[in-house]
Amino acid sequence: MSSNPWLSCPKPNPVATVRLFCFPYSGAAASVYYPWADLLPPNIEVCPVQLPGHGTRLREPLATRLAPQVEALAAGLAPAFDRPFAFFGHSMGALLSFELARYLRRTGRPGPVHLFVSGHGAPHLPDRNPPLHALPDDQFVAKLRELNGTPEEVLRHQELLQLLIPVLRADFAVCETYVYQPEPPLACPISAYGGLGDGYVNREELAAWREQTTGPFALRMFPGDHFYLNSPANRTHLLMALARELLKL
């Protein structure tokens, strides 16, 4: 695990009963999930996923399409699928984790015992938001400011911004070029989460994830916008919800 470039586990726990693989949102590195390791029960090992071109893998080529990224994830994470595991993904991470779960099923491998999706509408729904990845820089930055996920000091720092924009464009392209292919629903439970004030994903779009599982489904909304999970209070309640589900295993 420690030598796997796809994983950046802040607190390795070889005796954990379940691994929670956490897939980042656009532009984010695995480190956004580091605080979770101190807030979840000790039987849950938090395994943040590090994508190429992000964080410690900054010099590697960025992916711009979802299917090759999913195949690479399946190969890269395979050694860590040696005990029960669950997926959590926010925004782009929700789409990646969902398609990885389906890819594992198609290739005859065990899948997640629970899929937690956040900040992304059900994948079979058409995307009502206009694409952003090819916008001119000034319009692109204005949209980033609307999303409220990039600190203002970064948006005002030209050198940092020039490093971040290619990463965000690539990640947005992964999502915006995605084409859903119908398959039978997953068998694992799905829990969907979102922010009540999210202008990009509404409650109905989150509720439609119900169609992607034959197992139990839960929907919960939190105060806040698209990045509701970065609020300390929301994070606490979100992790309590995750822990309740994972402790049932």
Rosetta blueprint (number, residue, H / E / L):
1 M L
2 S L
3 S L
4 N L
5 P L
6 W L
7 L E
8 S L
9 C L
10 P L
11 K L
12 P L
13 N L
14 P L
15 V L
16 A L
17 T L
18 V E
19 R E
20 L E
21 F E
22 C E
23 F E
24 P L
25 Y L
26 S L
27 G L
28 A L
29 A L
30 A H
31 S H
32 V H
33 Y H
34 Y H
35 P H
36 W H
37 A H
38 D H
39 L L
40 L L
41 P L
42 P L
43 N L
44 I E
45 E E
46 V E
47 C E
48 P E
49 V E
50 Q L
51 L L
52 P L
53 G L
54 H L
55 G H
56 T H
57 R H
58 L L
59 R L
60 E L
61 P L
62 L L
63 A L
64 T L
65 R L
66 L H
67 A H
68 P H
69 Q H
70 V H
71 E H
72 A H
73 L H
74 A H
75 A H
76 G H
77 L H
78 A H
79 P H
80 A H
81 F L
82 D L
83 R L
84 P L
85 F E
86 A E
87 F E
88 F E
89 G E
90 H E
91 S L
92 M H
93 G H
94 A H
95 L H
96 L H
97 S H
98 F H
99 E H
100 L H
101 A H
102 R H
103 Y H
104 L H
105 R H
106 R H
107 T L
108 G L
109 R L
110 P L
111 G L
112 P L
113 V L
114 H L
115 L E
116 F E
117 V E
118 S E
119 G L
120 H L
121 G L
122 A L
123 P L
124 H L
125 L L
126 P L
127 D L
128 R L
129 N L
130 P L
131 P L
132 L L
133 H L
134 A L
135 L L
136 P L
137 D H
138 D H
139 Q H
140 F H
141 V H
142 A H
143 K H
144 L H
145 R H
146 E H
147 L H
148 N L
149 G L
150 T L
151 P L
152 E H
153 E H
154 V H
155 L H
156 R L
157 H L
158 Q H
159 E H
160 L H
161 L H
162 Q H
163 L H
164 L H
165 I H
166 P H
167 V H
168 L H
169 R H
170 A H
171 D H
172 F H
173 A H
174 V H
175 C H
176 E H
177 T L
178 Y L
179 V L
180 Y L
181 Q L
182 P L
183 E L
184 P L
185 P L
186 L E
187 A L
188 C L
189 P L
190 I E
191 S E
192 A E
193 Y E
194 G E
195 G E
196 L L
197 G L
198 D L
199 G L
200 Y L
201 V L
202 N L
203 R H
204 E H
205 E H
206 L H
207 A H
208 A H
209 W H
210 R H
211 E H
212 Q H
213 T E
214 T L
215 G L
216 P L
217 F E
218 A E
219 L E
220 R E
221 M E
222 F E
223 P L
224 G L
225 D L
226 H L
227 F L
228 Y H
229 L H
230 N H
231 S L
232 P H
233 A H
234 N H
235 R H
236 T H
237 H H
238 L H
239 L H
240 M H
241 A H
242 L H
243 A H
244 R H
245 E H
246 L H
247 L L
248 K L
249 L L
